[in-house]
């Protein structure tokens, strides 16, 4: 009985760890999607847009998502002009503590593109 209990506990801990990893990676994909959609909206609607991370939320105009506890993000604001470009060499860093992984986005001036570095 003790062995079965131990195996069950070990298995459930692995599942919990996997869920934490999944939530972190899912947020990274959502962030990149928000970034690209914000940029596209600015260009298509020909109006400036802002992508903001503040108070554990990622916000763009009428859309927002909660930043999960499995992710650490410093507050930031990215502003896109009416052509979808930005005027900042800003670095955005997302930390995934369950993976001990940093994902850094180096923004490029004008194009609105970014270079992604994982460490």
Order of alpha helices (4+ residues) and beta strands (2+ residues): alpha-beta-beta-beta-beta-beta-beta-beta-beta
